[in-house]
Amino acid sequence: MNRVEDHVFWQMVNDQTRLSNTFTVFAEALVPCLARIAVERPSIAAQDFDLRNEGGRLRVIDTEMSTDDIAYLESRLNSHPTLSRLATEFNESVVDTYGDRKHPMYTLRAFNGTCEKGLQGLTETVDRDVKFMSLLRSVRDADCGEGLEGDYYREHRYELAATKVRDLIMSPETYRNNASTGAAAVPISKPSVRSWKA
């Protein structure tokens, strides 16, 4: 790598580190908050739902909850002193890491030498595509691998969000990989749940 490439590379590595750290802080605030809600309203905690950032607030999506239960859950989550701000900061760090706002390329993993083009327009789509409960489940269920790296991630699972969030922002109904140009926004048919797992 020349001097310019080296500078850009380390900027990308730093962006991924910030992304991991930001999600760790967010998750460590969200999980205890959800645990308290489960004690207060176990019927809500037992239902399927997801969360996304919308206008600086956490919104409940992908659920069959009643309107009243959704309102209660959103109110409790957004009354947390930092949770919605941390969600916003995480999504901003996703854009910095995988979008083309700060640099034209990104690395999927640090040090593997592979760079891909930054995703155009990620600022406009990130809040829609980042689903926090899905990301938590993906991180929880991830295969951490073997060796020292695997041992580290088993102890620091939230840091896996830096790579796992890519599956959400590059969902197959929005993006298709092109071998010559990298990822490009192409509307294609959405696969069944069985054929795609984030």
C-alpha positions as a LaTeX table, in Angstrom:
\begin{tabular}{lrrr}
\hline
Residue & $x$ (\AA) & $y$ (\AA) & $z$ (\AA) \\
\hline
Met1 & 0.00 & 0.00 & 0.00 \\
Asn2 & 1.20 & 3.52 & $-0.70$ \\
Arg3 & 0.90 & 6.31 & 1.85 \\
Val4 & $-2.58$ & 7.42 & 0.69 \\
Glu5 & $-3.93$ & 3.88 & 0.56 \\
Asp6 & $-2.47$ & 3.16 & 3.98 \\
His7 & $-4.18$ & 6.23 & 5.44 \\
Val8 & $-7.53$ & 5.24 & 3.95 \\
Phe9 & $-7.13$ & 1.65 & 5.10 \\
Trp10 & $-6.54$ & 2.65 & 8.70 \\
Gln11 & $-9.46$ & 5.03 & 8.54 \\
Met12 & $-11.64$ & 2.09 & 7.49 \\
Val13 & $-10.25$ & $-0.05$ & 10.33 \\
Asn14 & $-10.98$ & 2.77 & 12.80 \\
Asp15 & $-14.52$ & 3.09 & 11.45 \\
Gln16 & $-15.12$ & $-0.62$ & 12.05 \\
Thr17 & $-13.76$ & $-0.32$ & 15.58 \\
Arg18 & $-16.04$ & 2.62 & 16.27 \\
Leu19 & $-18.97$ & 0.65 & 14.84 \\
Ser20 & $-18.25$ & $-2.29$ & 17.17 \\
Asn21 & $-17.86$ & $-0.03$ & 20.18 \\
Thr22 & $-21.02$ & 1.94 & 19.44 \\
Phe23 & $-23.12$ & $-1.20$ & 19.13 \\
Thr24 & $-21.64$ & $-2.61$ & 22.34 \\
Val25 & $-22.69$ & 0.50 & 24.29 \\
Phe26 & $-26.14$ & 0.45 & 22.66 \\
Ala27 & $-26.71$ & $-3.27$ & 23.32 \\
Glu28 & $-25.53$ & $-3.00$ & 26.91 \\
Ala29 & $-28.21$ & $-0.33$ & 27.43 \\
Leu30 & $-30.96$ & $-2.06$ & 25.42 \\
Val31 & $-30.77$ & $-5.59$ & 26.86 \\
Pro32 & $-31.28$ & $-4.60$ & 30.54 \\
Cys33 & $-34.08$ & $-2.24$ & 29.46 \\
Leu34 & $-35.84$ & $-5.10$ & 27.67 \\
Ala35 & $-35.32$ & $-7.32$ & 30.73 \\
Arg36 & $-37.11$ & $-4.74$ & 32.92 \\
Ile37 & $-39.97$ & $-4.54$ & 30.44 \\
Ala38 & $-40.21$ & $-8.36$ & 30.48 \\
Val39 & $-40.75$ & $-8.22$ & 34.25 \\
Glu40 & $-43.31$ & $-5.40$ & 34.01 \\
Arg41 & $-45.20$ & $-6.73$ & 31.00 \\
Pro42 & $-44.27$ & $-10.36$ & 30.25 \\
Ser43 & $-47.01$ & $-10.60$ & 27.61 \\
Ile44 & $-45.20$ & $-7.98$ & 25.53 \\
Ala45 & $-41.78$ & $-9.56$ & 25.93 \\
Ala46 & $-43.19$ & $-12.88$ & 24.73 \\
Gln47 & $-44.19$ & $-11.44$ & 21.36 \\
Asp48 & $-42.06$ & $-11.15$ & 18.25 \\
Phe49 & $-41.02$ & $-7.63$ & 17.28 \\
Asp50 & $-38.13$ & $-5.69$ & 15.87 \\
Leu51 & $-36.84$ & $-2.17$ & 16.39 \\
Arg52 & $-35.50$ & 0.50 & 14.09 \\
Asn53 & $-34.47$ & 4.12 & 14.39 \\
Glu54 & $-36.98$ & 6.57 & 12.96 \\
Gly55 & $-36.60$ & 10.30 & 13.35 \\
Gly56 & $-34.28$ & 9.85 & 16.31 \\
Arg57 & $-36.69$ & 7.53 & 18.15 \\
Leu58 & $-36.94$ & 3.77 & 18.42 \\
Arg59 & $-39.98$ & 2.35 & 16.63 \\
Val60 & $-41.48$ & $-1.12$ & 17.00 \\
Ile61 & $-41.90$ & $-2.93$ & 13.68 \\
Asp62 & $-42.55$ & $-6.42$ & 12.30 \\
Thr63 & $-44.99$ & $-7.38$ & 15.03 \\
Glu64 & $-48.59$ & $-8.42$ & 15.61 \\
Met65 & $-48.79$ & $-6.52$ & 18.92 \\
Ser66 & $-51.81$ & $-4.38$ & 19.65 \\
Thr67 & $-51.55$ & $-0.63$ & 19.12 \\
Asp68 & $-51.59$ & $-0.12$ & 22.90 \\
Asp69 & $-48.76$ & $-2.61$ & 23.47 \\
Ile70 & $-46.66$ & $-0.98$ & 20.73 \\
Ala71 & $-47.25$ & 2.44 & 22.27 \\
Tyr72 & $-46.25$ & 1.16 & 25.72 \\
Leu73 & $-43.08$ & $-0.51$ & 24.45 \\
Glu74 & $-42.00$ & 2.51 & 22.40 \\
Ser75 & $-42.70$ & 4.82 & 25.32 \\
Arg76 & $-40.61$ & 2.73 & 27.71 \\
Leu77 & $-37.71$ & 2.40 & 25.27 \\
Asn78 & $-37.65$ & 6.07 & 24.31 \\
Ser79 & $-37.88$ & 7.20 & 27.93 \\
His80 & $-34.46$ & 5.64 & 28.50 \\
Pro81 & $-31.99$ & 8.54 & 28.88 \\
Thr82 & $-29.58$ & 7.44 & 26.13 \\
Leu83 & $-31.06$ & 4.57 & 24.11 \\
Ser84 & $-32.47$ & 6.49 & 21.14 \\
Arg85 & $-29.34$ & 8.64 & 20.89 \\
Leu86 & $-27.15$ & 5.53 & 20.89 \\
Ala87 & $-29.29$ & 3.97 & 18.15 \\
Thr88 & $-28.80$ & 7.09 & 16.04 \\
Glu89 & $-25.05$ & 7.10 & 16.69 \\
Phe90 & $-24.80$ & 3.44 & 15.69 \\
Asn91 & $-26.59$ & 4.04 & 12.38 \\
Glu92 & $-24.35$ & 7.02 & 11.68 \\
Ser93 & $-21.31$ & 4.83 & 12.28 \\
Val94 & $-22.76$ & 2.24 & 9.87 \\
Val95 & $-22.85$ & 4.94 & 7.19 \\
Asp96 & $-19.30$ & 6.02 & 8.01 \\
Thr97 & $-18.09$ & 2.42 & 7.75 \\
Tyr98 & $-19.98$ & 1.04 & 4.73 \\
Gly99 & $-21.22$ & 4.11 & 2.89 \\
Asp100 & $-19.27$ & 6.33 & 0.53 \\
Arg101 & $-19.54$ & 9.50 & 2.60 \\
Lys102 & $-16.08$ & 9.34 & 4.20 \\
His103 & $-14.20$ & 7.09 & 1.77 \\
Pro104 & $-15.09$ & 5.34 & $-1.50$ \\
Met105 & $-14.20$ & 1.83 & $-0.31$ \\
Tyr106 & $-14.67$ & $-0.32$ & 2.77 \\
Thr107 & $-13.23$ & $-3.59$ & 4.10 \\
Leu108 & $-15.51$ & $-6.37$ & 5.27 \\
Arg109 & $-12.91$ & $-7.42$ & 7.81 \\
Ala110 & $-9.78$ & $-5.59$ & 8.79 \\
Phe111 & $-6.48$ & $-6.93$ & 7.47 \\
Asn112 & $-7.92$ & $-9.30$ & 4.86 \\
Gly113 & $-6.80$ & $-7.03$ & 2.04 \\
Thr114 & $-10.20$ & $-7.07$ & 0.33 \\
Cys115 & $-11.93$ & $-3.75$ & $-0.32$ \\
Glu116 & $-15.38$ & $-3.16$ & $-1.79$ \\
Lys117 & $-17.10$ & $-0.02$ & $-3.03$ \\
Gly118 & $-18.95$ & 2.05 & $-0.46$ \\
Leu119 & $-22.75$ & 1.82 & $-0.69$ \\
Gln120 & $-24.26$ & 4.89 & $-2.32$ \\
Gly121 & $-27.20$ & 6.56 & $-0.59$ \\
Leu122 & $-26.75$ & 4.62 & 2.65 \\
Thr123 & $-27.60$ & 7.72 & 4.68 \\
Glu124 & $-31.15$ & 7.59 & 3.27 \\
Thr125 & $-31.68$ & 3.83 & 3.79 \\
Val126 & $-29.76$ & 2.93 & 6.96 \\
Asp127 & $-32.56$ & 3.72 & 9.43 \\
Arg128 & $-34.98$ & 1.58 & 7.43 \\
Asp129 & $-32.64$ & $-1.36$ & 7.05 \\
Val130 & $-30.93$ & $-1.65$ & 10.44 \\
Lys131 & $-33.22$ & $-3.77$ & 12.61 \\
Phe132 & $-31.79$ & $-3.92$ & 16.09 \\
Met133 & $-33.46$ & $-7.10$ & 17.40 \\
Ser134 & $-32.45$ & $-8.95$ & 14.23 \\
Leu135 & $-28.91$ & $-7.70$ & 14.69 \\
Leu136 & $-28.86$ & $-8.79$ & 18.33 \\
Arg137 & $-30.03$ & $-12.27$ & 17.35 \\
Ser138 & $-27.48$ & $-12.46$ & 14.54 \\
Val139 & $-24.68$ & $-11.53$ & 16.92 \\
Arg140 & $-25.94$ & $-13.92$ & 19.59 \\
Asp141 & $-26.18$ & $-16.88$ & 17.20 \\
Ala142 & $-23.00$ & $-16.20$ & 15.21 \\
Asp143 & $-20.33$ & $-18.83$ & 14.77 \\
Cys144 & $-17.31$ & $-17.12$ & 16.30 \\
Gly145 & $-14.83$ & $-19.52$ & 14.77 \\
Glu146 & $-11.80$ & $-21.16$ & 16.34 \\
Gly147 & $-8.56$ & $-20.00$ & 17.90 \\
Leu148 & $-7.77$ & $-16.79$ & 19.71 \\
Glu149 & $-10.06$ & $-14.71$ & 17.49 \\
Gly150 & $-12.99$ & $-17.05$ & 18.16 \\
Asp151 & $-12.28$ & $-16.99$ & 21.90 \\
Tyr152 & $-12.20$ & $-13.19$ & 21.83 \\
Tyr153 & $-15.53$ & $-12.84$ & 20.03 \\
Arg154 & $-17.22$ & $-15.37$ & 22.31 \\
Glu155 & $-16.33$ & $-12.99$ & 25.15 \\
His156 & $-17.17$ & $-9.83$ & 23.16 \\
Arg157 & $-20.09$ & $-10.88$ & 20.96 \\
Tyr158 & $-21.49$ & $-7.40$ & 20.46 \\
Glu159 & $-18.35$ & $-6.48$ & 18.52 \\
Leu160 & $-19.47$ & $-8.88$ & 15.78 \\
Ala161 & $-22.07$ & $-6.26$ & 14.85 \\
Ala162 & $-19.44$ & $-4.51$ & 12.72 \\
Thr163 & $-19.70$ & $-7.32$ & 10.16 \\
Lys164 & $-23.19$ & $-8.70$ & 10.88 \\
Val165 & $-24.92$ & $-5.36$ & 10.21 \\
Arg166 & $-23.74$ & $-5.59$ & 6.60 \\
Asp167 & $-26.30$ & $-8.38$ & 6.05 \\
Leu168 & $-29.09$ & $-5.95$ & 6.99 \\
Ile169 & $-28.00$ & $-2.98$ & 4.90 \\
Met170 & $-27.25$ & $-5.22$ & 1.91 \\
Ser171 & $-30.48$ & $-7.21$ & 2.00 \\
Pro172 & $-30.97$ & $-9.28$ & $-1.15$ \\
Glu173 & $-34.12$ & $-7.44$ & $-2.21$ \\
Thr174 & $-32.09$ & $-4.23$ & $-2.47$ \\
Tyr175 & $-28.58$ & $-5.17$ & $-3.52$ \\
Arg176 & $-26.99$ & $-7.68$ & $-5.87$ \\
Asn177 & $-23.25$ & $-8.22$ & $-6.07$ \\
Asn178 & $-21.57$ & $-7.61$ & $-9.40$ \\
Ala179 & $-18.16$ & $-9.25$ & $-9.73$ \\
Ser180 & $-16.71$ & $-6.40$ & $-11.78$ \\
Thr181 & $-18.17$ & $-3.34$ & $-10.03$ \\
Gly182 & $-19.01$ & $-4.56$ & $-6.51$ \\
Ala183 & $-22.38$ & $-4.15$ & $-4.84$ \\
Ala184 & $-24.94$ & $-2.18$ & $-6.79$ \\
Ala185 & $-28.51$ & $-1.17$ & $-5.99$ \\
Val186 & $-30.71$ & $-3.38$ & $-8.14$ \\
Pro187 & $-34.39$ & $-4.10$ & $-7.41$ \\
Ile188 & $-34.85$ & $-7.86$ & $-7.50$ \\
Ser189 & $-37.52$ & $-10.17$ & $-6.16$ \\
Lys190 & $-37.45$ & $-10.78$ & $-2.42$ \\
Pro191 & $-36.60$ & $-14.41$ & $-1.57$ \\
Ser192 & $-38.59$ & $-16.49$ & 0.88 \\
Val193 & $-37.69$ & $-16.47$ & 4.56 \\
Arg194 & $-36.24$ & $-19.97$ & 4.18 \\
Ser195 & $-33.80$ & $-18.87$ & 1.49 \\
Trp196 & $-32.38$ & $-15.87$ & 3.31 \\
Lys197 & $-31.26$ & $-15.44$ & 6.89 \\
Ala198 & $-29.64$ & $-12.23$ & 8.10 \\
\hline
\end{tabular}
